[in-house]
Amino acid sequence: MSEINLFDTHCHLNSPKFREENGDEVGQLIADARDFGVQRIVIPGYDYESNLRSLEIAEQYPGIYCAVGYHPCDLNDLTDDHYQKLYEWAKLDKVVAIGEIGLDYYWDTTTPELQQEMFRKQIAIAKELDLPIVIHDREAHGDILKLLKEEDAAKIGGIMHCFSGSWEMAQECLKMNFYISFGGPVTYKNGKRPQEVAAQVPFERLLVETDSPYLTPEPHRGKRNQPAYVRHVAEKIAALRGLGLEDLATQTTKNACELFRLTF
């Protein structure tokens, strides 16, 4: 199966869920992913410790990269020093984006006002360093679009991670230089909206991901997700678009390499 060239653009190998009592699972998960044709992975940070962990893993393994950022649900204890560290991390060779950042109005761990302030702040860092951004958007579609426009995020572009919006929203994101990424929900029986959008996104702006260990695709739904399962996401989207898996994998990997400025 290794002739397939897949790129999992969003995988939390930095999650504590991938550290068992009998040792670190990350090396085996990466090896398993390669057996399924997953040649490259980006690990996004979400808090201080996860950013450190993503940098550690990326330095240890070829083909593994990271994004650094603070998730909208993990903002309460941040200080100016945390943002200074983010600025420093973002200059490292294996860092290809700022993320995941954005807005989450589902959980009430932080206020919308704080989320919006810190979202703007991290976009500013990305613009200064000329890095794309990885967007987390949960029940905040309108404000996400509003802030991206106000902050002129089109200058750097990025990824709408695990896209859950409408085709109309996707079109607005595409106008602002964003790629649209899909994960496990596109494989679900009740995933009509992501399936409709995944079938229409321009081929050169389409990405695939797992969001491991979350949002496990069919046929493994209910189990812990892992990067090897991005193949199931790619298979589903290929079927929706009437393509072969190899063509879908090659194009989405090419897209990711262009966005992250990596050699294809």
N, C-alpha and C positions, 0 to 999 in steps of 0.2 A: 504493500500500500504506500510505500515511501515515495513513489513517483509523483504523487499529488503534492502541490506546493501551497499549503495553507498558512495563514497568518492570523493568530488569535490576538486581536487588537485590544482586548480588555479582559485580563485574567488576574484575579487576586491571589497569586501564589504567596503573597505576603500575609495572608490571613492566618490567624492562629489555628483555624480549622485544618490546616495542612501540616500541623506539627503534632504528631502522636506521641504517646508516652515512650514508644520504642524507637523514637528518633525522628529526624526530619524527612518528610516524604517528598520534598520538592524535586530532588534529583530523579527519583523514579517517575514522578508525574511528567517531567520534561521528557524523559526517555520514552514513556508510553505515548506521549503526544507525537513524538517524532515517528513512531511506528505507524501512526495514523495520518502521516503526511503534514503534521504541523511543524513547520520549520522555524517559525519565529513567533515570539510572544511579547506583548507589552504589559507590564505590571503597573497599574496606577496606585498611587498612594492615596490615603484618605485622612490620616492623622500623623502626628510626629513619628511614632514608632513604626507605623506601616511604611512611611517614606524611607526610613533608615533600612528597613528590611528589604524593600524593593531594590534599593541601591546595592545592598549586599548580594542579593541573588543575581542581579544583572551583571555585576562584576565577576561572578563565579562561573557563569555559563555563557557560551557563545550563542548568538541568536536571540538572546533575552535582553530586553530593553525596559526602561521604566518611564513613567510620568510621575511628577511630584506635585502635590497639591493637598488642599484641605477641603474635605467633603462638607457640604452644608449642614450636616448633622453633627459635626465634630469641631465646632468653632468656639465654644464657650470659654475655654481656658487658654486661648491663643494670645500671645503677646507680640510686641514688635520684634523680639528676638526670633520667634518662630518664623516670621515672614522674612527676616534676614537670612535665616537658614534656607528657606525655600529659594531665595534668590541665589544663594551660593550653590545649592544642589543643582539648580537648573542649568548651570554652566558646565556640568560634568558630561563627559563623552557619551555615556550610556543613557542619558536623559534626553528623550525625544519630544516631550510635551509637558504642559502644565495641566494637571488633573489628578483625580477627578474633582471638578469644581462645578458649582451651579446652585440650584434651588431645589428644596424638598419641602413641600407644604403638607406632606402626608404625616410625617413624624413631627412632634412638637418639642423636640429637644432644644431648638434654637428659634428665635423670632424671625419673621420674614425680613424685618429691618436689618438685623445683624447679617443674615444670609446675603442680602442684596449688597450691603456695604463690603463684605469680604469677597463676594463674587467680583465686584468691580475692581477691588484691590488686586486680586490675582490675575484678572484680565490685563491690568496695567503692567504687571510684572512680565506676563507673556509677551505683550507688545514691545516692551523695552528690550527683551532678549530675543525677539523674533521667533517665538515658539508657538506651535498650534496649541489649542486648548481642547480638553476632553470634558464634555458637558454631561452632568447629571441633572436630569429634569424629571421630577415626580410631582404631578398635579400642580405644575407651575408654568404651563406652556406659554400663556400670555406674557407673564413677567420675564421669562427667559428671552423671548423674542424682543421685548421692549429693551431690556438691558443690553443685549448683544448689539442692537442697532444704536443705542445711545453711546455705547463704548467703542463703536466702530470696530467691532471684532472681526469684520470682514477682512481687515488688513492682515490678520494672521490665520483666520479660519480654524478648522479643527474637526472634531467628531461629535455628532449627536449620538451619544452612547445609548445602546439598547433602546432605540427609538420607539416611542409609544404614541406619538402624535398622529395627526391626520395627514393625508396627502397634501392638503393645502398648507399645513405647517411645514412639511418637508420642503415644499417649493420655496417658501420664505427662507429656510435654512440654506438651501442650495444657492440662492441668490447671494447669500452672505459668505460664500466660499467654504461651506461645511460639507463634510462627508456624512452619510447616513449609515449607521451601523445597527445590525440586528443580531440578537442572541436567541436563547431558548424559546421565548414566547412566540416566535414566528413558526415554531413547530407544533404549537398547541392546537387542539381542536377548536378552542374558543379564541384563537389568535387571528381573527378575520382582519382586523385593522392593520397589524404589522404585515400580514401576508399581502394585502392589497397594496401597501406602500412599497414593500420589497419587490413586487413585480414591476413597479413603475420607475423607481429611482434610476437615473442614468447610470449605465454600467460602469462608467469611469468614476463614479462617486459613491459606490457601494462598498461596504465593509462588513466583515463577520466577526463575531466575538462569542465568548462564553459567559463572561461575568462570574466565572468560577470563584467560590464554591456555590454560587447562587444560580437560580433560574435554569436548572438542568433541563436540557431539551428532551423531547421524546426520542427514543424509547426508554430513556433512563429517568424520566421525571419521578421525583420522590426520593431519589438518591442524591448524594453529594456530587456536584458538578466538578468537572476537571477539563483541562485544555484539550485533551484528545477529542472531547465531544463537540468541538467546533465543526468537526466533519459532518455531524448530523444537521447542524444549522445550514452549512453550505449545501448539503444534499437537498434540503427542503427548498431553499431559494433557487437552486438550479432547476428543480422540478417546476416551481412556479413560473420560471422564465423560459422553460422549454430548452434548457441547456444541459450539457454534460457537466459532471462534477469537475473534471480537470479544467475546463474552460472557466468555470465560475471561480475555482480556487486560484488559478493563475491571474485572472483579472483583479480579484479583490486583494491579492498579495501585491500586485503591481501598484494598485491604488494606495495601499498602506505604505509602501516604500516611498512613493512620491510624496505623500503627506509628511512622513517622518524623516524624509531626506536620507533614505538608506539606499544602498545599491540593490537593484532588483536582481 
